[in-house]
């Protein structure tokens, strides 16, 4: 299941959840100020940015994998 999850999916879900929470807050009558807007902006941007920096692609092949690939060519 987790193999099919990629960065775009996770970030899309993150933004969808935050928009849903913000929409529920706006519908319930929460006042939207400059400070609240800045807080929501950082809550929306910082976690996906950190995740993009940390979540790398496939790891480089190990020495054993390289040696095994060389042995299979013969």
N, CA, C and O of each residue as an XYZ file, in Angstrom:
296
protein
N       0.816     -1.189      0.000
C       0.000      0.000      0.000
C       0.863      1.258      0.000
O       0.579      2.198     -0.742
N       1.905      1.289      0.814
C       2.714      2.499      0.917
C       3.644      2.679     -0.273
O       4.192      3.766     -0.455
N       3.838      1.651     -1.087
C       4.680      1.796     -2.261
C       4.026      2.701     -3.298
O       4.722      3.366     -4.065
N       2.704      2.732     -3.331
C       2.003      3.543     -4.316
C       1.886      5.008     -3.891
O       1.462      5.843     -4.689
N       2.247      5.328     -2.673
C       2.159      6.702     -2.191
C       3.399      7.458     -2.654
O       4.528      7.033     -2.411
N       3.172      8.575     -3.318
C       4.303      9.403     -3.729
C       4.180     10.794     -3.108
O       3.216     11.089     -2.402
N       5.142     11.614     -3.373
C       5.184     12.944     -2.754
C       3.994     13.802     -3.143
O       3.422     14.489     -2.297
N       3.619     13.770     -4.396
C       2.504     14.613     -4.840
C       1.211     14.239     -4.125
O       0.426     15.109     -3.749
N       0.999     12.952     -3.942
C      -0.210     12.500     -3.265
C      -0.240     12.978     -1.826
O      -1.261     13.475     -1.351
N       0.883     12.828     -1.131
C       0.947     13.227      0.270
C       0.758     14.733      0.417
O       0.028     15.185      1.299
N       1.407     15.504     -0.437
C       1.277     16.961     -0.364
C      -0.146     17.382     -0.729
O      -0.697     18.292     -0.109
N      -0.744     16.735     -1.721
C      -2.126     17.045     -2.082
C      -3.094     16.768     -0.952
O      -4.004     17.558     -0.700
N      -2.905     15.648     -0.268
C      -3.749     15.326      0.881
C      -3.532     16.346      1.990
O      -4.488     16.771      2.638
N      -2.284     16.742      2.211
C      -1.972     17.738      3.249
C      -2.734     19.037      2.990
O      -3.379     19.572      3.891
N      -2.658     19.539      1.761
C      -3.349     20.783      1.436
C      -4.859     20.619      1.517
O      -5.552     21.534      1.962
N      -5.383     19.477      1.099
C      -6.830     19.251      1.162
C      -7.332     19.249      2.598
O      -8.390     19.807      2.888
N      -6.585     18.631      3.492
C      -6.974     18.611      4.906
C      -6.942     20.023      5.486
O      -7.861     20.420      6.201
N      -5.897     20.778      5.184
C      -5.805     22.137      5.717
C      -6.899     23.043      5.157
O      -7.440     23.879      5.881
N      -7.225     22.885      3.882
C      -8.308     23.686      3.303
C      -9.642     23.311      3.943
O     -10.474     24.179      4.207
N      -9.844     22.023      4.189
C     -11.090     21.595      4.832
C     -11.199     22.153      6.248
O     -12.273     22.594      6.659
N     -10.109     22.138      6.987
C     -10.126     22.682      8.350
C     -10.340     24.194      8.319
O     -11.097     24.732      9.126
N      -9.671     24.880      7.384
C      -9.860     26.333      7.273
C     -11.288     26.668      6.868
O     -11.874     27.623      7.378
N     -11.849     25.884      5.953
C     -13.237     26.107      5.547
C     -14.207     25.885      6.692
O     -15.153     26.652      6.870
N     -13.971     24.834      7.470
C     -14.826     24.579      8.631
C     -14.696     25.700      9.654
O     -15.683     26.096     10.274
N     -13.499     26.205      9.829
C     -13.299     27.321     10.754
C     -13.983     28.584     10.274
O     -14.589     29.306     11.066
N     -13.889     28.859      8.969
C     -14.539     30.057      8.428
C     -16.066     29.938      8.515
O     -16.746     30.928      8.788
N     -16.600     28.755      8.289
C     -18.047     28.565      8.372
C     -18.559     28.631      9.810
O     -19.718     28.969     10.049
N     -17.692     28.307     10.755
C     -18.127     28.352     12.154
C     -18.017     29.752     12.745
O     -18.440     29.971     13.880
N     -17.459     30.698     12.004
C     -17.441     32.074     12.461
C     -16.129     32.535     13.070
O     -16.099     33.564     13.746
N     -15.050     31.809     12.852
C     -13.741     32.219     13.377
C     -13.285     33.446     12.602
O     -13.377     33.482     11.375
N     -12.793     34.450     13.319
C     -12.331     35.665     12.648
C     -10.998     35.400     11.943
O     -10.104     34.758     12.495
N     -10.887     35.907     10.713
C      -9.686     35.708      9.915
C      -8.916     37.023      9.920
O      -9.344     38.008      9.319
N      -7.784     37.028     10.601
C      -6.939     38.220     10.711
C      -5.635     37.991      9.965
O      -5.403     36.916      9.412
N      -4.789     39.008      9.955
C      -3.478     38.896      9.307
C      -2.643     37.832     10.008
O      -1.980     37.034      9.345
N      -2.664     37.809     11.321
C      -1.889     36.821     12.073
C      -2.369     35.404     11.817
O      -1.563     34.484     11.678
N      -3.666     35.232     11.757
C      -4.222     33.910     11.477
C      -3.878     33.484     10.056
O      -3.567     32.317      9.818
N      -3.929     34.405      9.124
C      -3.572     34.094      7.741
C      -2.103     33.700      7.623
O      -1.771     32.762      6.898
N      -1.229     34.401      8.323
C       0.195     34.058      8.304
C       0.434     32.682      8.924
O       1.244     31.901      8.424
N      -0.272     32.393     10.013
C      -0.150     31.083     10.651
C      -0.603     29.976      9.700
O       0.064     28.947      9.589
N      -1.716     30.175      9.024
C      -2.192     29.172      8.060
C      -1.232     29.024      6.897
O      -1.010     27.915      6.412
N      -0.654     30.139      6.439
C       0.309     30.064      5.337
C       1.504     29.202      5.723
O       1.917     28.327      4.961
N       2.063     29.451      6.913
C       3.209     28.653      7.348
C       2.822     27.208      7.630
O       3.623     26.300      7.404
N       1.615     26.983      8.116
C       1.154     25.614      8.356
C       0.974     24.863      7.047
O       1.122     23.642      7.006
N       0.657     25.582      5.979
C       0.472     24.934      4.680
C       1.779     24.731      3.922
O       1.912     23.757      3.181
N       2.730     25.616      4.091
C       3.932     25.591      3.263
C       5.106     24.863      3.924
O       5.818     24.119      3.248
N       5.319     25.054      5.193
C       6.518     24.523      5.835
C       6.564     22.991      5.871
O       7.578     22.431      5.456
N       5.537     22.279      6.340
C       5.652     20.810      6.370
C       5.877     20.165      5.001
O       6.715     19.269      4.905
N       5.172     20.571      3.929
C       5.501     19.969      2.631
C       6.911     20.313      2.158
O       7.570     19.486      1.528
N       7.379     21.525      2.456
C       8.740     21.885      2.050
C       9.774     21.028      2.774
O      10.743     20.572      2.166
N       9.572     20.813      4.052
C      10.490     19.951      4.809
C      10.412     18.521      4.278
O      11.437     17.852      4.145
N       9.213     18.055      3.977
C       9.058     16.704      3.460
C       9.751     16.555      2.109
O      10.359     15.516      1.854
N       9.679     17.544      1.252
C      10.361     17.472     -0.031
C      11.872     17.444      0.129
O      12.564     16.795     -0.656
N      12.395     18.140      1.136
C      13.838     18.120      1.368
C      14.297     16.790      1.950
O      15.383     16.310      1.625
N      13.476     16.196      2.806
C      13.874     14.966      3.485
C      13.594     13.733      2.639
O      14.416     12.818      2.598
N      12.453     13.692      1.965
C      12.022     12.513      1.226
C      12.787     12.445     -0.089
O      12.476     13.163     -1.039
N      13.773     11.587     -0.132
C      14.597     11.454     -1.329
C      14.054     10.332     -2.204
O      13.098      9.646     -1.841
N      14.677     10.163     -3.355
C      14.300      9.100     -4.275
C      14.869      7.769     -3.809
O      15.126      7.567     -2.623
N      15.056      6.882     -4.747
C      15.578      5.557     -4.429
C      17.016      5.673     -3.921
O      17.782      6.497     -4.420
N      17.386      4.860     -2.941
C      18.756      4.915     -2.440
C      19.733      4.387     -3.489
O      19.351      3.571     -4.328
N      20.978      4.836     -3.455
C      21.954      4.333     -4.420
C      22.198      2.840     -4.188
O      22.018      2.342     -3.077
N      22.606      2.136     -5.233
C      22.830      0.699     -5.059
C      23.994      0.429     -4.098
O      24.968      1.180     -4.042
N      23.861     -0.652     -3.357
C      24.926     -1.036     -2.436
C      26.019     -1.760     -3.200
O      25.831     -2.130     -4.359
N      27.156     -1.962     -2.558
C      28.267     -2.666     -3.184
C      27.844     -4.086     -3.542
O      28.206     -4.590     -4.605
N      27.084     -4.733     -2.670
C      26.635     -6.103     -2.935
C      25.745     -6.147     -4.174
O      25.854     -7.079     -4.971
N      24.877     -5.169     -4.352
C      24.016     -5.141     -5.528
C      24.815     -4.917     -6.804
O      24.528     -5.520     -7.838
N      25.814     -4.053     -6.729
C      26.658     -3.804     -7.899
C      27.430     -5.065     -8.260
O      27.488     -5.439     -9.432
N      28.031     -5.731     -7.259
C      28.787     -6.961     -7.522
C      27.875     -8.061     -8.056
O      28.267     -8.813     -8.948
N      26.684     -8.156     -7.526
C      25.748     -9.175     -7.986
C      25.334     -8.911     -9.427
O      25.176     -9.855    -10.201
N      25.157     -7.663     -9.800
C      24.804     -7.319    -11.170
C      25.939     -7.659    -12.118
O      25.684     -8.104    -13.238
N      27.191     -7.462    -11.701
C      28.345     -7.794    -12.531
C      28.436     -9.300    -12.739
O      28.745     -9.755    -13.840
N      28.169    -10.082    -11.686
C      28.223    -11.527    -11.794
C      27.135    -12.059    -12.720
O      27.353    -13.083    -13.367
N      26.004    -11.431    -12.812
C      24.899    -11.916    -13.629
C      25.125    -11.663    -15.117
O      24.518    -12.342    -15.945
N      25.977    -10.708    -15.480
C      26.209    -10.397    -16.898
C      26.922    -11.526    -17.610
O      26.716    -11.698    -18.812
N      27.739    -12.296    -16.941
C      28.521    -13.361    -17.581
C      27.714    -14.516    -17.996
O      28.250    -15.478    -18.546
